[in-house]
Amino acid sequence: MITTKERALLISIAGKLEANMQIGKDGVSDESINQIEKMLDKNEIAKIRILNNSSLDAKSTADVLAEKTSAEVVKIIGHVVILYRKSKNPKAKHIQF
């Protein structure tokens, strides 16, 4: 569980990033989960845009993505989902709280 201060820092970091990936009309696939896993292992944070052509709801999609990747939902802003998971990879960029 991330604290309020950690959440604020993560939102600040994500604000400077472009969305790393997009989820469209095909929805959440195994390939998209694998990509998000790689992003989280490398950067500990992932910013995902849910496209308008998708029939998915941002909140429910964020919950599914967080569950399947063992990550935490930091924030949902419109159609953008921010996820965080501490990386166990020693070569990863670790976010210092």
C-alpha angles and dihedrals in degrees: 000000000000122000126234092257092049090048091051091051092048091050089050092051093046091050089067093050131083116231105280094211144000133228115209140171092315089066126205109347133177088254093055090048090051091051092050090048090054092048092050092047091051103038106011088228132075129188113200128185120209106211123229091240088064118093090211124118114232095226097049092042091051090052092050092047092048092049095047094046098037088237133133125244106239097183144332114219111183104299095347123098123196117202130187132194127164108244121230091199109108090208093055125105102258118207110231114219 
